[in-house]
Amino acid sequence: PDPLTIFDSQFNPVSGLPVGQSGSAAIHYVAQNCGTATYRYYVHEEMITASDSFYTYDLGKYYTILPSVTRWNLDEFVKELNAKKVQEGFTYNSGENEEWETVDSLRTLIKEHVDSTFEA
């Protein structure tokens, strides 16, 4: 299916629901609330794919995906940043994420990093 296909709880494609496009994120229908027209959605994103794992390093707080051919000494890069190669097939995506942001934590992040005057 199209990466923006919406599915019902039986994984049947649903059409005609009012959703916006968000990059390459897949938007999935999660539940219809008590038979009303109120829908809950979640956005699923895959930031590091299995094919990226061949060039991905764990830097502790971050991951980095390097080019297949580097213009620098890879061994020095690994040593300097204490980079650890991820396992082949490693993925980083929202479907396997165990840490979730809340509305309040997102508001705090916006105030801290984007707009200190933000009010919502």
Biopython code that builds the backbone (N, CA, C, O; Angstrom):
import numpy as np
from Bio.PDB.StructureBuilder import StructureBuilder

atoms = [
    (1, "PRO", "N", (0.816, -1.205, 0.000)),
    (1, "PRO", "CA", (0.000, 0.000, 0.000)),
    (1, "PRO", "C", (0.852, 1.258, 0.000)),
    (1, "PRO", "O", (2.038, 1.225, 0.328)),
    (2, "ASP", "N", (0.240, 2.340, -0.365)),
    (2, "ASP", "CA", (0.863, 3.668, -0.311)),
    (2, "ASP", "C", (1.304, 3.938, 1.125)),
    (2, "ASP", "O", (0.584, 3.567, 2.053)),
    (3, "PRO", "N", (2.478, 4.579, 1.350)),
    (3, "PRO", "CA", (2.921, 4.822, 2.726)),
    (3, "PRO", "C", (1.984, 5.715, 3.526)),
    (3, "PRO", "O", (2.151, 5.838, 4.740)),
    (4, "LEU", "N", (0.999, 6.345, 2.882)),
    (4, "LEU", "CA", (0.045, 7.174, 3.601)),
    (4, "LEU", "C", (-1.334, 6.532, 3.669)),
    (4, "LEU", "O", (-2.319, 7.221, 3.935)),
    (5, "THR", "N", (-1.421, 5.234, 3.434)),
    (5, "THR", "CA", (-2.688, 4.528, 3.523)),
    (5, "THR", "C", (-3.131, 4.441, 4.973)),
    (5, "THR", "O", (-2.314, 4.226, 5.869)),
    (6, "ILE", "N", (-4.416, 4.609, 5.197)),
    (6, "ILE", "CA", (-4.990, 4.491, 6.533)),
    (6, "ILE", "C", (-5.710, 3.152, 6.607)),
    (6, "ILE", "O", (-6.425, 2.769, 5.681)),
    (7, "PHE", "N", (-5.514, 2.441, 7.724)),
    (7, "PHE", "CA", (-6.090, 1.116, 7.888)),
    (7, "PHE", "C", (-7.051, 1.099, 9.070)),
    (7, "PHE", "O", (-6.869, 1.831, 10.043)),
    (8, "ASP", "N", (-8.093, 0.239, 8.973)),
    (8, "ASP", "CA", (-8.968, 0.054, 10.124)),
    (8, "ASP", "C", (-8.365, -1.010, 11.031)),
    (8, "ASP", "O", (-7.273, -1.511, 10.763)),
    (9, "SER", "N", (-9.071, -1.355, 12.104)),
    (9, "SER", "CA", (-8.517, -2.294, 13.083)),
    (9, "SER", "C", (-8.313, -3.695, 12.525)),
    (9, "SER", "O", (-7.594, -4.496, 13.124)),
    (10, "GLN", "N", (-8.937, -4.010, 11.381)),
    (10, "GLN", "CA", (-8.714, -5.297, 10.723)),
    (10, "GLN", "C", (-7.706, -5.169, 9.578)),
    (10, "GLN", "O", (-7.560, -6.084, 8.768)),
    (11, "PHE", "N", (-7.009, -4.022, 9.518)),
    (11, "PHE", "CA", (-6.002, -3.723, 8.515)),
    (11, "PHE", "C", (-6.552, -3.662, 7.098)),
    (11, "PHE", "O", (-5.863, -3.998, 6.135)),
    (12, "ASN", "N", (-7.814, -3.224, 6.983)),
    (12, "ASN", "CA", (-8.404, -2.953, 5.674)),
    (12, "ASN", "C", (-8.182, -1.478, 5.359)),
    (12, "ASN", "O", (-8.367, -0.633, 6.235)),
    (13, "PRO", "N", (-7.789, -1.146, 4.124)),
    (13, "PRO", "CA", (-7.600, 0.258, 3.784)),
    (13, "PRO", "C", (-8.901, 1.037, 3.944)),
    (13, "PRO", "O", (-9.967, 0.558, 3.557)),
    (14, "VAL", "N", (-8.812, 2.233, 4.514)),
    (14, "VAL", "CA", (-9.954, 3.118, 4.722)),
    (14, "VAL", "C", (-9.704, 4.370, 3.895)),
    (14, "VAL", "O", (-8.595, 4.905, 3.892)),
    (15, "SER", "N", (-10.725, 4.833, 3.201)),
    (15, "SER", "CA", (-10.536, 6.056, 2.419)),
    (15, "SER", "C", (-11.498, 7.128, 2.902)),
    (15, "SER", "O", (-12.483, 6.834, 3.580)),
    (16, "GLY", "N", (-11.203, 8.377, 2.546)),
    (16, "GLY", "CA", (-12.097, 9.479, 2.839)),
    (16, "GLY", "C", (-11.974, 10.077, 4.222)),
    (16, "GLY", "O", (-12.786, 10.926, 4.589)),
    (17, "LEU", "N", (-10.981, 9.663, 5.012)),
    (17, "LEU", "CA", (-10.814, 10.249, 6.334)),
    (17, "LEU", "C", (-9.938, 11.494, 6.231)),
    (17, "LEU", "O", (-8.985, 11.505, 5.452)),
    (18, "PRO", "N", (-10.238, 12.541, 6.998)),
    (18, "PRO", "CA", (-9.486, 13.788, 6.893)),
    (18, "PRO", "C", (-8.139, 13.721, 7.602)),
    (18, "PRO", "O", (-8.059, 13.956, 8.808)),
    (19, "VAL", "N", (-7.085, 13.402, 6.862)),
    (19, "VAL", "CA", (-5.741, 13.382, 7.439)),
    (19, "VAL", "C", (-4.807, 14.160, 6.540)),
    (19, "VAL", "O", (-5.041, 14.274, 5.337)),
    (20, "GLY", "N", (-3.752, 14.693, 7.120)),
    (20, "GLY", "CA", (-2.766, 15.438, 6.344)),
    (20, "GLY", "C", (-1.571, 14.568, 6.037)),
    (20, "GLY", "O", (-1.347, 13.540, 6.677)),
    (21, "GLN", "N", (-0.817, 14.987, 5.064)),
    (21, "GLN", "CA", (0.391, 14.271, 4.687)),
    (21, "GLN", "C", (1.549, 14.789, 5.529)),
    (21, "GLN", "O", (1.672, 15.998, 5.726)),
    (22, "SER", "N", (2.391, 13.907, 6.023)),
    (22, "SER", "CA", (3.517, 14.308, 6.856)),
    (22, "SER", "C", (4.763, 13.574, 6.393)),
    (22, "SER", "O", (5.075, 12.498, 6.904)),
    (23, "GLY", "N", (5.477, 14.143, 5.434)),
    (23, "GLY", "CA", (6.700, 13.511, 4.940)),
    (23, "GLY", "C", (6.428, 12.109, 4.461)),
    (23, "GLY", "O", (5.436, 11.862, 3.776)),
    (24, "SER", "N", (7.304, 11.184, 4.816)),
    (24, "SER", "CA", (7.123, 9.802, 4.406)),
    (24, "SER", "C", (6.474, 8.981, 5.505)),
    (24, "SER", "O", (6.455, 7.752, 5.439)),
    (25, "ALA", "N", (5.943, 9.653, 6.512)),
    (25, "ALA", "CA", (5.323, 8.945, 7.622)),
    (25, "ALA", "C", (4.072, 8.210, 7.159)),
    (25, "ALA", "O", (3.331, 8.708, 6.312)),
    (26, "ALA", "N", (3.844, 7.049, 7.703)),
    (26, "ALA", "CA", (2.628, 6.300, 7.418)),
    (26, "ALA", "C", (1.611, 6.636, 8.495)),
    (26, "ALA", "O", (1.887, 6.489, 9.686)),
    (27, "ILE", "N", (0.451, 7.080, 8.083)),
    (27, "ILE", "CA", (-0.588, 7.439, 9.041)),
    (27, "ILE", "C", (-1.585, 6.286, 9.093)),
    (27, "ILE", "O", (-2.156, 5.900, 8.074)),
    (28, "HIS", "N", (-1.782, 5.754, 10.265)),
    (28, "HIS", "CA", (-2.636, 4.581, 10.423)),
    (28, "HIS", "C", (-3.872, 4.912, 11.257)),
    (28, "HIS", "O", (-3.802, 5.630, 12.255)),
    (29, "TYR", "N", (-4.968, 4.384, 10.830)),
    (29, "TYR", "CA", (-6.197, 4.467, 11.615)),
    (29, "TYR", "C", (-6.028, 3.531, 12.803)),
    (29, "TYR", "O", (-5.659, 2.372, 12.618)),
    (30, "VAL", "N", (-6.285, 3.997, 13.997)),
    (30, "VAL", "CA", (-6.105, 3.149, 15.168)),
    (30, "VAL", "C", (-7.437, 2.670, 15.721)),
    (30, "VAL", "O", (-7.624, 1.469, 15.915)),
    (31, "ALA", "N", (-8.362, 3.581, 15.976)),
    (31, "ALA", "CA", (-9.615, 3.140, 16.582)),
    (31, "ALA", "C", (-10.720, 4.130, 16.289)),
    (31, "ALA", "O", (-10.482, 5.331, 16.161)),
    (32, "GLN", "N", (-11.916, 3.619, 16.187)),
    (32, "GLN", "CA", (-13.078, 4.492, 16.087)),
    (32, "GLN", "C", (-13.724, 4.471, 17.465)),
    (32, "GLN", "O", (-14.023, 3.404, 18.002)),
    (33, "ASN", "N", (-13.936, 5.650, 18.033)),
    (33, "ASN", "CA", (-14.368, 5.760, 19.412)),
    (33, "ASN", "C", (-15.882, 5.583, 19.536)),
    (33, "ASN", "O", (-16.647, 6.470, 19.156)),
    (34, "CYS", "N", (-16.303, 4.460, 20.057)),
    (34, "CYS", "CA", (-17.710, 4.173, 20.364)),
    (34, "CYS", "C", (-18.642, 4.398, 19.168)),
    (34, "CYS", "O", (-19.779, 4.831, 19.356)),
    (35, "GLY", "N", (-18.195, 4.121, 17.978)),
    (35, "GLY", "CA", (-19.054, 4.247, 16.804)),
    (35, "GLY", "C", (-19.276, 5.668, 16.338)),
    (35, "GLY", "O", (-20.067, 5.888, 15.421)),
    (36, "THR", "N", (-18.607, 6.646, 16.937)),
    (36, "THR", "CA", (-18.759, 8.030, 16.500)),
    (36, "THR", "C", (-17.741, 8.335, 15.413)),
    (36, "THR", "O", (-16.968, 7.463, 15.017)),
    (37, "ALA", "N", (-17.740, 9.549, 14.940)),
    (37, "ALA", "CA", (-16.797, 9.951, 13.905)),
    (37, "ALA", "C", (-15.485, 10.450, 14.497)),
    (37, "ALA", "O", (-14.707, 11.105, 13.803)),
    (38, "THR", "N", (-15.226, 10.150, 15.773)),
    (38, "THR", "CA", (-13.983, 10.554, 16.412)),
    (38, "THR", "C", (-12.946, 9.461, 16.182)),
    (38, "THR", "O", (-13.144, 8.312, 16.577)),
    (39, "TYR", "N", (-11.852, 9.821, 15.547)),
    (39, "TYR", "CA", (-10.802, 8.860, 15.249)),
    (39, "TYR", "C", (-9.533, 9.217, 16.001)),
    (39, "TYR", "O", (-9.245, 10.389, 16.242)),
    (40, "ARG", "N", (-8.791, 8.204, 16.361)),
    (40, "ARG", "CA", (-7.464, 8.423, 16.944)),
    (40, "ARG", "C", (-6.444, 7.912, 15.949)),
    (40, "ARG", "O", (-6.638, 6.863, 15.336)),
    (41, "TYR", "N", (-5.355, 8.652, 15.786)),
    (41, "TYR", "CA", (-4.325, 8.289, 14.820)),
    (41, "TYR", "C", (-2.974, 8.252, 15.510)),
    (41, "TYR", "O", (-2.774, 8.883, 16.547)),
    (42, "TYR", "N", (-2.065, 7.519, 14.932)),
    (42, "TYR", "CA", (-0.670, 7.686, 15.313)),
    (42, "TYR", "C", (0.140, 7.726, 14.037)),
    (42, "TYR", "O", (-0.249, 7.160, 13.016)),
    (43, "VAL", "N", (1.257, 8.395, 14.108)),
    (43, "VAL", "CA", (2.135, 8.517, 12.958)),
    (43, "VAL", "C", (3.303, 7.568, 13.171)),
    (43, "VAL", "O", (3.971, 7.620, 14.204)),
    (44, "HIS", "N", (3.545, 6.717, 12.213)),
    (44, "HIS", "CA", (4.645, 5.771, 12.294)),
    (44, "HIS", "C", (5.751, 6.239, 11.362)),
    (44, "HIS", "O", (5.527, 6.439, 10.168)),
    (45, "GLU", "N", (6.936, 6.410, 11.912)),
    (45, "GLU", "CA", (8.076, 6.824, 11.112)),
    (45, "GLU", "C", (9.220, 5.853, 11.331)),
    (45, "GLU", "O", (9.440, 5.377, 12.445)),
    (46, "GLU", "N", (9.940, 5.564, 10.271)),
    (46, "GLU", "CA", (11.138, 4.750, 10.376)),
    (46, "GLU", "C", (12.320, 5.639, 10.042)),
    (46, "GLU", "O", (12.543, 5.985, 8.882)),
    (47, "MET", "N", (13.079, 6.009, 11.068)),
    (47, "MET", "CA", (14.190, 6.937, 10.905)),
    (47, "MET", "C", (15.442, 6.235, 10.389)),
    (47, "MET", "O", (16.199, 6.808, 9.605)),
    (48, "ILE", "N", (15.663, 4.996, 10.827)),
    (48, "ILE", "CA", (16.800, 4.202, 10.354)),
    (48, "ILE", "C", (16.243, 2.877, 9.863)),
    (48, "ILE", "O", (15.665, 2.116, 10.639)),
    (49, "THR", "N", (16.414, 2.603, 8.591)),
    (49, "THR", "CA", (15.912, 1.357, 8.003)),
    (49, "THR", "C", (16.967, 0.259, 8.121)),
    (49, "THR", "O", (18.132, 0.531, 8.412)),
    (50, "ALA", "N", (16.547, -0.977, 7.894)),
    (50, "ALA", "CA", (17.486, -2.105, 7.944)),
    (50, "ALA", "C", (18.614, -1.916, 6.933)),
    (50, "ALA", "O", (19.753, -2.298, 7.199)),
    (51, "SER", "N", (18.310, -1.334, 5.785)),
    (51, "SER", "CA", (19.366, -1.122, 4.784)),
    (51, "SER", "C", (20.331, -0.005, 5.204)),
    (51, "SER", "O", (21.465, 0.041, 4.728)),
    (52, "ASP", "N", (19.886, 0.900, 6.098)),
    (52, "ASP", "CA", (20.775, 1.925, 6.643)),
    (52, "ASP", "C", (21.758, 1.342, 7.657)),
    (52, "ASP", "O", (22.809, 1.929, 7.912)),
    (53, "SER", "N", (21.418, 0.187, 8.235)),
    (53, "SER", "CA", (22.218, -0.362, 9.328)),
    (53, "SER", "C", (23.666, -0.629, 8.930)),
    (53, "SER", "O", (24.544, -0.641, 9.792)),
    (54, "PHE", "N", (23.928, -0.840, 7.659)),
    (54, "PHE", "CA", (25.289, -1.120, 7.205)),
    (54, "PHE", "C", (26.219, 0.073, 7.424)),
    (54, "PHE", "O", (27.438, -0.091, 7.486)),
    (55, "TYR", "N", (25.646, 1.268, 7.540)),
    (55, "TYR", "CA", (26.449, 2.494, 7.670)),
    (55, "TYR", "C", (26.080, 3.297, 8.913)),
    (55, "TYR", "O", (26.412, 4.478, 9.011)),
    (56, "THR", "N", (25.394, 2.661, 9.864)),
    (56, "THR", "CA", (24.899, 3.362, 11.042)),
    (56, "THR", "C", (25.746, 3.049, 12.262)),
    (56, "THR", "O", (26.131, 1.907, 12.509)),
    (57, "TYR", "N", (26.027, 4.123, 13.029)),
    (57, "TYR", "CA", (26.792, 3.999, 14.262)),
    (57, "TYR", "C", (26.007, 4.618, 15.405)),
    (57, "TYR", "O", (25.344, 5.643, 15.246)),
    (58, "ASP", "N", (26.095, 3.971, 16.561)),
    (58, "ASP", "CA", (25.477, 4.472, 17.782)),
    (58, "ASP", "C", (26.488, 5.370, 18.476)),
    (58, "ASP", "O", (27.590, 4.936, 18.815)),
    (59, "LEU", "N", (26.101, 6.638, 18.687)),
    (59, "LEU", "CA", (26.986, 7.596, 19.345)),
    (59, "LEU", "C", (26.572, 7.837, 20.795)),
    (59, "LEU", "O", (27.016, 8.801, 21.418)),
    (60, "GLY", "N", (25.729, 6.968, 21.325)),
    (60, "GLY", "CA", (25.254, 7.123, 22.698)),
    (60, "GLY", "C", (23.908, 7.806, 22.728)),
    (60, "GLY", "O", (22.872, 7.148, 22.820)),
    (61, "LYS", "N", (23.919, 9.124, 22.650)),
    (61, "LYS", "CA", (22.670, 9.887, 22.667)),
    (61, "LYS", "C", (22.049, 9.975, 21.265)),
    (61, "LYS", "O", (20.858, 10.258, 21.129)),
    (62, "TYR", "N", (22.846, 9.735, 20.241)),
    (62, "TYR", "CA", (22.399, 9.872, 18.856)),
    (62, "TYR", "C", (22.869, 8.688, 18.024)),
    (62, "TYR", "O", (23.757, 7.936, 18.426)),
    (63, "TYR", "N", (22.259, 8.541, 16.867)),
    (63, "TYR", "CA", (22.750, 7.626, 15.838)),
    (63, "TYR", "C", (23.221, 8.476, 14.666)),
    (63, "TYR", "O", (22.719, 9.579, 14.444)),
    (64, "THR", "N", (24.175, 7.962, 13.930)),
    (64, "THR", "CA", (24.593, 8.636, 12.705)),
    (64, "THR", "C", (24.647, 7.620, 11.579)),
    (64, "THR", "O", (25.125, 6.499, 11.755)),
    (65, "ILE", "N", (24.152, 8.028, 10.425)),
    (65, "ILE", "CA", (24.218, 7.194, 9.228)),
    (65, "ILE", "C", (25.281, 7.824, 8.340)),
    (65, "ILE", "O", (25.118, 8.945, 7.859)),
    (66, "LEU", "N", (26.361, 7.100, 8.130)),
    (66, "LEU", "CA", (27.479, 7.617, 7.361)),
    (66, "LEU", "C", (27.305, 7.283, 5.880)),
    (66, "LEU", "O", (26.557, 6.372, 5.526)),
    (67, "PRO", "N", (27.993, 8.018, 5.030)),
    (67, "PRO", "CA", (27.977, 7.658, 3.611)),
    (67, "PRO", "C", (28.713, 6.333, 3.408)),
    (67, "PRO", "O", (29.533, 5.949, 4.242)),
    (68, "SER", "N", (28.430, 5.640, 2.322)),
    (68, "SER", "CA", (29.084, 4.348, 2.076)),
    (68, "SER", "C", (30.582, 4.507, 1.872)),
    (68, "SER", "O", (31.349, 3.595, 2.183)),
    (69, "VAL", "N", (31.004, 5.641, 1.361)),
    (69, "VAL", "CA", (32.429, 5.952, 1.210)),
    (69, "VAL", "C", (32.680, 7.266, 1.944)),
    (69, "VAL", "O", (32.135, 8.308, 1.580)),
    (70, "THR", "N", (33.513, 7.200, 2.982)),
    (70, "THR", "CA", (33.779, 8.400, 3.764)),
    (70, "THR", "C", (34.993, 9.142, 3.216)),
    (70, "THR", "O", (35.878, 8.546, 2.601)),
    (71, "ARG", "N", (35.017, 10.451, 3.451)),
    (71, "ARG", "CA", (36.139, 11.284, 3.035)),
    (71, "ARG", "C", (37.093, 11.510, 4.208)),
    (71, "ARG", "O", (37.997, 12.342, 4.130)),
    (72, "TRP", "N", (36.890, 10.780, 5.267)),
    (72, "TRP", "CA", (37.723, 10.899, 6.441)),
    (72, "TRP", "C", (38.104, 9.509, 6.905)),
    (72, "TRP", "O", (37.603, 8.507, 6.394)),
    (73, "ASN", "N", (38.997, 9.463, 7.877)),
    (73, "ASN", "CA", (39.466, 8.189, 8.412)),
    (73, "ASN", "C", (38.395, 7.633, 9.345)),
    (73, "ASN", "O", (38.151, 8.187, 10.416)),
    (74, "LEU", "N", (37.765, 6.550, 8.942)),
    (74, "LEU", "CA", (36.660, 5.971, 9.709)),
    (74, "LEU", "C", (37.123, 5.494, 11.082)),
    (74, "LEU", "O", (36.406, 5.666, 12.067)),
    (75, "ASP", "N", (38.309, 4.898, 11.160)),
    (75, "ASP", "CA", (38.810, 4.411, 12.448)),
    (75, "ASP", "C", (38.992, 5.560, 13.439)),
    (75, "ASP", "O", (38.683, 5.412, 14.622)),
    (76, "GLU", "N", (39.486, 6.691, 12.970)),
    (76, "GLU", "CA", (39.646, 7.858, 13.844)),
    (76, "GLU", "C", (38.286, 8.385, 14.299)),
    (76, "GLU", "O", (38.116, 8.770, 15.456)),
    (77, "PHE", "N", (37.318, 8.399, 13.377)),
    (77, "PHE", "CA", (35.954, 8.830, 13.699)),
    (77, "PHE", "C", (35.383, 7.961, 14.818)),
    (77, "PHE", "O", (34.844, 8.472, 15.800)),
    (78, "VAL", "N", (35.506, 6.649, 14.659)),
    (78, "VAL", "CA", (34.976, 5.699, 15.640)),
    (78, "VAL", "C", (35.647, 5.912, 16.994)),
    (78, "VAL", "O", (34.977, 5.943, 18.027)),
    (79, "LYS", "N", (36.967, 6.059, 16.985)),
    (79, "LYS", "CA", (37.710, 6.233, 18.234)),
    (79, "LYS", "C", (37.365, 7.565, 18.907)),
    (79, "LYS", "O", (37.103, 7.605, 20.109)),
    (80, "GLU", "N", (37.365, 8.641, 18.139)),
    (80, "GLU", "CA", (37.126, 9.978, 18.683)),
    (80, "GLU", "C", (35.736, 10.112, 19.310)),
    (80, "GLU", "O", (35.584, 10.733, 20.362)),
    (81, "LEU", "N", (34.727, 9.531, 18.666)),
    (81, "LEU", "CA", (33.343, 9.660, 19.143)),
    (81, "LEU", "C", (32.849, 8.441, 19.915)),
    (81, "LEU", "O", (31.684, 8.380, 20.308)),
    (82, "ASN", "N", (33.742, 7.467, 20.133)),
    (82, "ASN", "CA", (33.357, 6.229, 20.802)),
    (82, "ASN", "C", (32.132, 5.610, 20.111)),
    (82, "ASN", "O", (31.218, 5.104, 20.762)),
    (83, "ALA", "N", (32.147, 5.668, 18.791)),
    (83, "ALA", "CA", (31.025, 5.174, 17.980)),
    (83, "ALA", "C", (31.014, 3.654, 17.965)),
    (83, "ALA", "O", (32.059, 3.010, 17.878)),
    (84, "LYS", "N", (29.827, 3.102, 18.051)),
    (84, "LYS", "CA", (29.668, 1.642, 18.009)),
    (84, "LYS", "C", (28.779, 1.281, 16.828)),
    (84, "LYS", "O", (27.677, 1.812, 16.688)),
    (85, "LYS", "N", (29.251, 0.394, 15.994)),
    (85, "LYS", "CA", (28.500, -0.054, 14.822)),
    (85, "LYS", "C", (27.247, -0.783, 15.302)),
    (85, "LYS", "O", (27.333, -1.631, 16.191)),
    (86, "VAL", "N", (26.088, -0.468, 14.730)),
    (86, "VAL", "CA", (24.856, -1.182, 15.092)),
    (86, "VAL", "C", (24.842, -2.539, 14.398)),
    (86, "VAL", "O", (25.573, -2.754, 13.431)),
    (87, "GLN", "N", (24.027, -3.435, 14.881)),
    (87, "GLN", "CA", (23.911, -4.757, 14.263)),
    (87, "GLN", "C", (23.299, -4.651, 12.877)),
    (87, "GLN", "O", (22.460, -3.787, 12.619)),
    (88, "GLU", "N", (23.726, -5.534, 11.994)),
    (88, "GLU", "CA", (23.128, -5.600, 10.660)),
    (88, "GLU", "C", (21.637, -5.887, 10.811)),
    (88, "GLU", "O", (21.245, -6.801, 11.536)),
    (89, "GLY", "N", (20.807, -5.100, 10.120)),
    (89, "GLY", "CA", (19.357, -5.265, 10.207)),
    (89, "GLY", "C", (18.708, -4.376, 11.260)),
    (89, "GLY", "O", (17.483, -4.359, 11.380)),
    (90, "PHE", "N", (19.513, -3.632, 12.028)),
    (90, "PHE", "CA", (19.000, -2.714, 13.045)),
    (90, "PHE", "C", (18.062, -1.696, 12.406)),
    (90, "PHE", "O", (18.326, -1.210, 11.306)),
    (91, "THR", "N", (16.967, -1.374, 13.093)),
    (91, "THR", "CA", (16.063, -0.310, 12.663)),
    (91, "THR", "C", (15.749, 0.571, 13.854)),
    (91, "THR", "O", (15.826, 0.134, 15.002)),
    (92, "TYR", "N", (15.396, 1.808, 13.575)),
    (92, "TYR", "CA", (14.957, 2.744, 14.613)),
    (92, "TYR", "C", (13.666, 3.347, 14.108)),
    (92, "TYR", "O", (13.658, 4.118, 13.149)),
    (93, "ASN", "N", (12.571, 2.988, 14.764)),
    (93, "ASN", "CA", (11.269, 3.443, 14.288)),
    (93, "ASN", "C", (10.296, 3.591, 15.442)),
    (93, "ASN", "O", (10.521, 3.077, 16.538)),
    (94, "SER", "N", (9.224, 4.292, 15.181)),
    (94, "SER", "CA", (8.251, 4.565, 16.229)),
    (94, "SER", "C", (7.478, 3.324, 16.653)),
    (94, "SER", "O", (6.953, 3.281, 17.765)),
    (95, "GLY", "N", (7.398, 2.326, 15.799)),
    (95, "GLY", "CA", (6.678, 1.105, 16.147)),
    (95, "GLY", "C", (7.348, 0.316, 17.253)),
    (95, "GLY", "O", (6.686, -0.433, 17.971)),
    (96, "GLU", "N", (8.660, 0.474, 17.398)),
    (96, "GLU", "CA", (9.409, -0.254, 18.422)),
    (96, "GLU", "C", (9.905, 0.665, 19.526)),
    (96, "GLU", "O", (10.651, 0.235, 20.406)),
    (97, "ASN", "N", (9.500, 1.922, 19.485)),
    (97, "ASN", "CA", (9.942, 2.905, 20.461)),
    (97, "ASN", "C", (9.288, 2.642, 21.817)),
    (97, "ASN", "O", (8.102, 2.322, 21.899)),
    (98, "GLU", "N", (10.088, 2.783, 22.881)),
    (98, "GLU", "CA", (9.549, 2.612, 24.233)),
    (98, "GLU", "C", (9.437, 3.933, 24.978)),
    (98, "GLU", "O", (8.873, 3.978, 26.072)),
    (99, "GLU", "N", (9.968, 5.018, 24.398)),
    (99, "GLU", "CA", (9.900, 6.333, 25.023)),
    (99, "GLU", "C", (8.987, 7.212, 24.184)),
    (99, "GLU", "O", (9.218, 7.381, 22.987)),
    (100, "TRP", "N", (7.943, 7.776, 24.804)),
    (100, "TRP", "CA", (6.957, 8.559, 24.072)),
    (100, "TRP", "C", (6.854, 9.955, 24.635)),
    (100, "TRP", "O", (6.950, 10.151, 25.847)),
    (101, "GLU", "N", (6.660, 10.915, 23.775)),
    (101, "GLU", "CA", (6.430, 12.290, 24.191)),
    (101, "GLU", "C", (4.945, 12.465, 24.507)),
    (101, "GLU", "O", (4.088, 11.816, 23.905)),
    (102, "THR", "N", (4.658, 13.345, 25.453)),
    (102, "THR", "CA", (3.278, 13.708, 25.767)),
    (102, "THR", "C", (3.037, 15.113, 25.223)),
    (102, "THR", "O", (3.974, 15.777, 24.780)),
    (103, "VAL", "N", (1.816, 15.556, 25.254)),
    (103, "VAL", "CA", (1.503, 16.918, 24.823)),
    (103, "VAL", "C", (2.303, 17.903, 25.673)),
    (103, "VAL", "O", (2.891, 18.845, 25.143)),
    (104, "ASP", "N", (2.326, 17.691, 26.984)),
    (104, "ASP", "CA", (3.051, 18.604, 27.873)),
    (104, "ASP", "C", (4.556, 18.577, 27.613)),
    (104, "ASP", "O", (5.202, 19.625, 27.635)),
    (105, "SER", "N", (5.121, 17.395, 27.368)),
    (105, "SER", "CA", (6.565, 17.345, 27.110)),
    (105, "SER", "C", (6.905, 18.010, 25.779)),
    (105, "SER", "O", (7.969, 18.615, 25.651)),
    (106, "LEU", "N", (6.025, 17.908, 24.792)),
    (106, "LEU", "CA", (6.248, 18.588, 23.516)),
    (106, "LEU", "C", (6.175, 20.099, 23.694)),
    (106, "LEU", "O", (6.970, 20.836, 23.111)),
    (107, "ARG", "N", (5.230, 20.555, 24.491)),
    (107, "ARG", "CA", (5.136, 21.993, 24.775)),
    (107, "ARG", "C", (6.422, 22.502, 25.434)),
    (107, "ARG", "O", (6.932, 23.568, 25.088)),
    (108, "THR", "N", (6.930, 21.730, 26.379)),
    (108, "THR", "CA", (8.167, 22.102, 27.062)),
    (108, "THR", "C", (9.340, 22.156, 26.081)),
    (108, "THR", "O", (10.143, 23.088, 26.123)),
    (109, "LEU", "N", (9.436, 21.169, 25.209)),
    (109, "LEU", "CA", (10.517, 21.158, 24.220)),
    (109, "LEU", "C", (10.431, 22.353, 23.277)),
    (109, "LEU", "O", (11.452, 22.942, 22.922)),
    (110, "ILE", "N", (9.220, 22.708, 22.872)),
    (110, "ILE", "CA", (9.042, 23.880, 22.001)),
    (110, "ILE", "C", (9.520, 25.130, 22.720)),
    (110, "ILE", "O", (10.234, 25.952, 22.145)),
    (111, "LYS", "N", (9.122, 25.271, 23.991)),
    (111, "LYS", "CA", (9.545, 26.454, 24.770)),
    (111, "LYS", "C", (11.057, 26.490, 24.942)),
    (111, "LYS", "O", (11.663, 27.557, 24.843)),
    (112, "GLU", "N", (11.672, 25.346, 25.196)),
    (112, "GLU", "CA", (13.113, 25.287, 25.451)),
    (112, "GLU", "C", (13.952, 25.475, 24.188)),
    (112, "GLU", "O", (15.012, 26.101, 24.231)),
    (113, "HIS", "N", (13.482, 24.937, 23.071)),
    (113, "HIS", "CA", (14.353, 24.860, 21.898)),
    (113, "HIS", "C", (13.883, 25.659, 20.681)),
    (113, "HIS", "O", (14.656, 25.861, 19.744)),
    (114, "VAL", "N", (12.632, 26.113, 20.681)),
    (114, "VAL", "CA", (12.106, 26.789, 19.491)),
    (114, "VAL", "C", (11.656, 28.210, 19.785)),
    (114, "VAL", "O", (12.114, 29.162, 19.152)),
    (115, "ASP", "N", (10.749, 28.346, 20.757)),
    (115, "ASP", "CA", (10.149, 29.649, 21.008)),
    (115, "ASP", "C", (9.875, 29.791, 22.510)),
    (115, "ASP", "O", (8.930, 29.203, 23.037)),
    (116, "SER", "N", (10.706, 30.572, 23.184)),
    (116, "SER", "CA", (10.582, 30.712, 24.638)),
    (116, "SER", "C", (9.274, 31.388, 25.056)),
    (116, "SER", "O", (8.890, 31.319, 26.224)),
    (117, "THR", "N", (8.589, 32.037, 24.113)),
    (117, "THR", "CA", (7.316, 32.703, 24.432)),
    (117, "THR", "C", (6.116, 31.824, 24.096)),
    (117, "THR", "O", (4.973, 32.261, 24.232)),
    (118, "PHE", "N", (6.359, 30.605, 23.665)),
    (118, "PHE", "CA", (5.275, 29.706, 23.247)),
    (118, "PHE", "C", (4.293, 29.461, 24.396)),
    (118, "PHE", "O", (4.697, 29.156, 25.518)),
    (119, "GLU", "N", (3.010, 29.600, 24.100)),
    (119, "GLU", "CA", (1.942, 29.313, 25.059)),
    (119, "GLU", "C", (0.889, 28.495, 24.342)),
    (119, "GLU", "O", (0.506, 28.820, 23.218)),
    (120, "ALA", "N", (0.422, 27.450, 24.973)),
    (120, "ALA", "CA", (-0.625, 26.651, 24.350)),
    (120, "ALA", "C", (-1.648, 26.225, 25.359)),
    (120, "ALA", "O", (-2.611, 25.541, 25.012)),
]
sb = StructureBuilder()
sb.init_structure("model")
sb.init_model(0)
sb.init_chain("A")
sb.init_seg("    ")
for serial, (resi, resn, name, xyz) in enumerate(atoms, 1):
    if name == "N":
        sb.init_residue(resn, " ", resi, " ")
    sb.init_atom(name, np.array(xyz, "f"), 0.0, 1.0, " ", f" {name:<3s}", serial, name[0])
structure = sb.get_structure()
